[in-house]
Amino acid sequence: MAISAKAKAAHHLMTVVLILSSVVFFKRYGIALATLSGYALASQIFLIYFNRKTFVSNI
């Protein structure tokens, strides 16, 4: 399955735009946002881990 050159270019462009905008956003709103997203990520990972443990013990 070959991905067309246009699709690849569009994907690269979107990635670059996403990275740039997130860098700008981070420079503006910085540490509080990073802390929030880090906390959200950590809680998400904890939930997944906890659910997996519960799931395994239920079997």
C-alpha positions as CSV (number, residue, x, y, z in Angstrom):
1,M,0.0,0.0,0.0
2,A,1.8,3.1,-1.3
3,I,0.8,6.4,0.3
4,S,0.6,9.1,-2.2
5,A,3.2,11.9,-2.2
6,K,0.5,14.5,-1.6
7,A,-0.8,12.6,1.5
8,K,2.7,12.3,2.8
9,A,3.4,16.0,2.3
10,A,0.1,16.9,3.9
11,H,0.9,14.7,6.9
12,H,4.4,16.3,7.3
13,L,2.9,19.7,7.0
14,M,0.3,19.0,9.6
15,T,3.0,17.5,11.9
16,V,5.2,20.6,11.5
17,V,2.2,22.9,12.1
18,L,1.2,21.0,15.2
19,I,4.7,21.0,16.6
20,L,5.2,24.7,15.9
21,S,1.8,25.7,17.4
22,S,2.4,23.6,20.5
23,V,5.8,25.2,21.0
24,V,4.2,28.7,20.7
25,F,1.4,27.6,23.0
26,F,3.9,26.3,25.5
27,K,6.0,29.5,25.4
28,R,2.8,31.4,26.1
29,Y,1.1,29.3,28.8
30,G,4.1,27.3,29.8
31,I,4.6,25.5,33.1
32,A,1.0,25.3,34.4
33,L,-0.2,23.6,31.2
34,A,2.7,21.2,31.2
35,T,2.0,20.3,34.8
36,L,-1.7,19.8,34.1
37,S,-1.0,17.6,31.1
38,G,1.6,15.6,33.0
39,Y,-0.9,15.1,35.8
40,A,-3.6,14.0,33.3
41,L,-1.2,11.6,31.6
42,A,-0.1,10.1,34.9
43,S,-3.6,9.6,36.1
44,Q,-4.5,8.0,32.8
45,I,-1.6,5.6,33.0
46,F,-2.5,4.8,36.6
47,L,-6.1,4.1,35.6
48,I,-5.0,1.8,32.8
49,Y,-2.7,0.0,35.1
50,F,-5.3,-0.3,37.8
51,N,-8.0,-1.5,35.4
52,R,-5.6,-4.1,34.0
53,K,-4.8,-5.4,37.5
54,T,-8.5,-5.6,38.4
55,F,-9.2,-7.2,35.0
56,V,-6.6,-9.9,35.5
57,S,-7.7,-10.6,39.1
58,N,-11.3,-11.0,37.9
59,I,-10.5,-13.8,35.4
